[in-house]
Each structure stands twice: as structure tokens, then as C-alpha cells.
């Protein structure tokens, strides 16, 4: 079996995200239960409030982290959820042009959007080991 080395991890992520614009949104994976072959269309639990909209990130940051793994990060994101009533536990990242689902990632906890106005996230991303 092949092994992707640190430089290869950086190359893959940099090639995938360099110059790309992505949308980052919220959903409840405990309900949607996405699998590897799921698409954005399989997400049925995105917040439904009028104030909510996915956040757009241009050219996400790709770098090697302290564990020597390549990672892509979206920076700080802020979601207006004052009129949403859903619980969410995941974020998705999809291509802004094609709408293709790139990856999903668990949040640090489940958030009840009915009890907050703004959800600020500072650690959205993924890493290759």
C-alpha cells in the first residue's frame, strides 16, 4: 500500500484548495448521517432561519501543523442563527462553483441554535495524516 508523505500531503491539499472558493455551512449529522458517497443534496438539516447563510472562504489556508500533518483551515467564521431553531453538530465544506461536497467535520459539541444569535467558529478545517 502506498504511503503519502508530508510533502505529498501538502501538495495534495494545496492543489485541491489553492485559488478555490468554498462555502462552509452547518448541519445535523446525527440526523443526516452522511456517508463517503453522500453529496450536498443529502444534507437536509441545514439551519432554516432567514438570517442564516453559509460562509464563503476564498483560497483556504494550507500548511503543515505542529504534528507534521498537512491541514487546510478556513479561518474564523461567524454564522447568524438568531431565527433558527435547529440543533447542529457538523460543518460541511463544498465547492462554491460546482456545489460538490468536499468534506464534513464534527464540531466540538452539539449546538442548539434556538438559544444563540451568533455561532462563531475558529477551527474549521481538516488534516491529512
Secondary structure by P-SEA (a helix, b strand, c coil): cccccaaaaaaaaaaacccbbbbbbccccccccccccccccccccccccccbbbbbbcccbbbbcccccccccccbbbbbcccccccccbbbbbbccccccccccccccccccccccbbbbcccccccc
